[in-house]
Amino acid sequence: MKGVIQVREQKKGIILGFIAYVFWGIIPIYWKLLPTVAPLDILCYRIVWSFLFMIIYILVTKRWTLFMTEVKAVLQDKKKLLAIICAAILISVNWFTFIYTVSQGHVTQASLGYYMNPLVNVLLATLILKEKLSRSGMIACGLALMGVLLLTIQTGEIPVAPIIMAVTFSFYGLIKKGVSVSSYTGLTIETFVILPVAMIYLVFFSRQGFMNYELSTNLLLMGAGIVTAIPLLLFAQAAKQISYIILGFIQYVGPTLMLISALFLYHEPYTADQFIAFGFIWAGIAAFTYGNIYTYRKEKKFVK
């Protein structure tokens, strides 16, 4: 019975993770709708409206009492509080790097960052969480690593922005997996930690001023809270239900969608060499997916 529950929880976690990464895969399209807003301003609005959205979400779902109970527990646990503060800083750095890269017209570079992310996930999972990497997982990692190295060589320079995105989000996910707090409480505290800095910047330092845009832009900035919070909630829940290695490889859904939008919506340059490099990554995804489907069927057959 315990095995059946574990299989169901893993299946649920995979679905939640998949939906989260679909959200993140199409989110560059959203930021492209805000060409008149500076990247740092977008980051601050994301923080402000994400926090407000989370408060509304907690009130509507009638979880305020549970939320406050968890908040008190976090405040009393210095290690947990420090972990959440670190998570808030990491995700803020990740958001800004991503928004800036997209705003500069480098969606392909942004996708590379999230293609690299699972490799960092695997490294952290094996070194810190002591998770075992299957044979198919090792083959997948080797293929994906080869693809990333080829892409790096082709650009002729160290991909600083992609590396920052990969490392910050991997450590963020690791913290989310290890902190025993509900996804909605964790995200609300994270946004609250950065909220004062965001508000001070928008009110006193932003050239445009606070919400001093045309109506359509203001509405898009408000919506940034929703498109930010929903995938993070799904991701936080998925991180608690499935192994960090599996979560890492599901993430390839996101950058693949980014790459598709970069090529067909924004017509960014894409060479045959890049296609070969991404081919290694896609082969790695296929190998890992096959290995996990095989393992899942074997476990399902066993628990029956």
N, C-alpha and C positions, 0 to 999 in steps of 0.2 A: 504493500500500500504506500509506503514511504517513497519507494522508487517511482511509482506512478505519479505521485504529487510532484516529485523533483522534475520528472520529464515534462509535466504540464507547466510548471513554473518556468522551466527553461524555454519551452515553446512560446510562452507568453512574453518572456523577456526578449526573445529574438524578434517577435512581431513589433513590440514597443520600440526596440532599437532601430528596426528597419524604418518605421514610420518617422522616427526622429531624424534619421539621416536623409530621408526623402525631403523633409522640411528644409534641412540645412543645404541640400543639394540645389534647391531652387531659390534660396534666399538671396543670392547675388542679384537676381532679377528685381527683387524688392529694393535693394540699396541703389540700383541703377535708376530708380524712379526719383531719387533725391540728389540730382546733380548740383543743386544750388546750396546744399548744406555741407559744411566742412566735415571731414571724417571724425574729428574729435567731438564736434557738436552732436553728430549722430550717435556716437558712443554714449555720451552723457544722456541724451534723450532715451536711448535704449534702457539705461539704468533706471532713470526716473519712472518711465512708463511701465517697465517690467515690475518694479516694486508696487506701483499702484494697482496694476493688474493682479498681482499675487494677493494683495490685501482684499480686493473685490472677490477673487476666486475663493479665498478662505471663508469670507463672510457668506457668500452665496451657497457654498457647500456645507455650511454650518460646522466648520471645523475650528472656530476661533478658540474654544476652550482647550482643545487638544493642542492647538498651535501655541498658546500661551504656556501650557504645561511643558512643552518641548523647549520653548525659548528659555524658561527658567532653568531647566535641566542643563541646557547648553551653557548658560551664564555661570552655572556652578561648576562646570567641568572645563577647566582652563585648556586642557589639551584639545578637546572637541571644539572650543571656541577659536583657538589658534588655527586649527585645521580649516575651519569655515572661512576665517579671515584670509588665509593663504589661498583658498579656493576662489574667493572673491577677487583677489588681486590677479591670479592666474587667468581667470576667465575675462577680466577686463582687458588685460594685455592681449589676449587672444582675439577678442572682439575688435579692438582698435587696429591690430595688424591686418586682420581680415578685411575690415571696412576700407582701410587705406589702400590696400592692394587692389581691391575691386574698383575703388574710385579712380585709381590711376590707369584703369583699363587693362589690368593683368589678371583676368579671371582664371586663365590657364595656370598662372603661378599660384593662385589661391588653391586651385584643385591639387597642385603638386604638394602643397603643405599638408592637405588632408589625405593624400595618398601615402605620405611619409608617416603620418600619425600612427597607423596600425603597427608599423615596424617598431616604433618607440613603445607602443602598448605591449607588444610581445616581449620586448627587452625588460620592461618593468615587471611584467607578469612572471617571467622566469627568474629574475634576479631578486625581486622583493616579495612577491606573493608565492613564490616557489611552485607555480603552476607548471605542469608537465606539458611539453610540446609534442604532439603526435608526429608520426612520420610524414603524413600529408601536410601538417602544419610547418614542418621544417622545409619541405619542398616548396611550399607556398611562400614562406619567408625568403628563401633563396631567390626565387623568381622575382618577387616583388622588390627585393633589395637590388637585384640586377637592373630592373627597370628604373628605379630611382637614381642609381649611379649613372646610368646612361643619360638620363635627363639632365643630371647635374653637369656631366661632361659636355653635353651639347650646348648648354648655356654659356660655358666658359667661365663661370664665376660661382662662388659659394651662394646657394639660395638662402639668404639670410631670413627673409620674410617667411618662406615655407618652413624653415627649421624652427623659428619662433612659434609658429602656429602649431606645429606637430608636438613640440616639447611641452608647451603650456597646456594644451588640451589633454595630453596624455597624463600629466601630473594632476590636472583637475579631475579627470575621470577616476584616477587612483584614489584621490581623497574622497570623492563621492561614494566610491565603493566601500571605503573603510569606515566612514562616519555613520554611526547608527542613529540617523534622524530621518524623518519622513522627507520625501522629495520636495514637497511644497514648503515645509519649514526651512529646509536647507537653502533653497533658492531665495526665499523671502529675506532671510538673514544676510545672505551674500549680497543681494542688491542694496539692502539697508546699510551695510558696511561702507559701500562706495557712494551711496546717495548724497551725503553732505558735500563731498568733493565735486560730484557732478553738478549739484545745484549752485554751488559757489561759482564754478566756472561759467555756467550758463547765464547766471544773473549778472555777474560782475566782469567777466572776461571775454565772453563771446561777442564777436563783432556785430552779429545780427541781433543780439538780445534774446530774451526768453520767449519762445513761441511767436516771434515777430516775422512770420512768413505768411504767404497767402494761404487761404483756407485748405486747399487740397494738400499742400505740403504739411501743414499742421496736423491734418488728419492722418497722413502717412506716418508722421513722427509718433503720434499717439498709438497707431497700429503696430509700431515697432516693438512695443511692450508685449503685445500678443504673440507676434511671430518669433519673439525671443524666448518667451517663457514656456510656450507649449512644447517645443522640442527638447528644452532643457529638463522639463518635468518628466517627459517620456524617457529621456536618456538616463536620468538619475534613477528611475525605477528599473530600467533595463540593467543598469550596472550592478544592481543588487541581486538580480535573478539569474544572470548568466556569467560564465567565466569571462575574465578580462580579455583573453585571447580571442574568443568568439566575438565579443563586442567589438574588438579592434578590426576584425575583418569584415564585419557588417558595415563598418564605416566606409568601405570603398564605394558604397552606393552614393554617398554624398558627393565626393569629388568627381565621380563619373558623370553625374547629372550636371555638375558645374562645367566640366569639360565640354559636354554636349552643348550647353548654352553658350560657352565661349566661342565654339566653332560655328554654330548655326544661327545664333541670335546676334552675336557681336562680331563675328567674322575675324577673330584674332588669327594671326598666322600660325599654321600648323604644318610641319614638314613630315616627310616620309620617315626620317630618323626618329622624330618624336612618336610617330605611330608605332614603330618597332619597340621603342622603350615602353610605351604604355601597353603594348602587346604582352610584354613580360609580366607586367602588373596584372593584367586581366587573366593571364594563364595562372598566376598565383592565386587569384580569387577563385578560379575554377577548381584548382587542386584542393584548396582549403574547403570549399563548399562541398565537393564530392566526399572528402574525408569526414566532414561533420554529418552529412546526410547518412553515410554508412554507419557511423557510430550511433546516431540517433535511432536508426532502425534496429540496430543490434540491441541497444538498451531497451527499446520498446518491446521487442520480442522477448527479452529476458524477463521484464517485469510482468509480462502476461503470464 
